């Protein structure tokens, strides 16, 4: 196994902070619905990112304020588990 970063230190993130998730799905409407399902009425911004060459996948950036590590991780995991989402970065 190759080591990418041999540092034992965690990255220090000061909360609250703005965080960007790249969310990938098959279609824009399903992606937007998944985001609404996960973050409910929290203030956020969705901006277009990329589309696959074949048009099979679309990605968008989800920007919002996260309050702490648990909040950031919860949103990531909830998006990742949503049936309409293919991948979250």
C-alpha positions, -999 to +999 in steps of 0.1 A: +000+000+000+013+034-010+014+062+015+000+094+002+006+115+033+029+101+060+018+128+085+000+115+116-016+148+123-053+155+115-061+186+095-074+213+119-107+227+108-122+256+126-160+254+130-184+267+121-172+270+085-185+268+050-181+234+034-185+222-002-196+187-011-194+176-047-225+155-053-229+131-083-262+117-095-279+104-127-301+135-131-304+170-118-339+167-104-331+136-084-299+152-071-317+183-060-344+162-043-318+142-024-302+174-012-335+187+001-342+153+018-309+155+036-305+191+046-342+201+048-345+238+052-309+247+059-295+276+039-273+263+011-262+270-025-261+245-053-240+252-084-234+231-115-201+214-117-196+188-145-215+164-167-201+131-180-192+129-217-221+105-223-245+126-201-251+096-178-240+115-147-242+151-135-223+167-106-231+197-086-214+216-057-234+219-025-221+247-003-234+252+033-224+261+068-214+232+089-213+236+127-189+209+137-172+177+127-203+156+135-225+178+114-201+177+084-197+139+086-235+134+091-243+153+059-216+135+040-229+101+051-265+109+046-259+121+011-238+091+003-265+067+015-294+085-004-308+063-032-306+091-058-269+098-051-241+079-069-211+095-051-201+123-028-167+139-027 
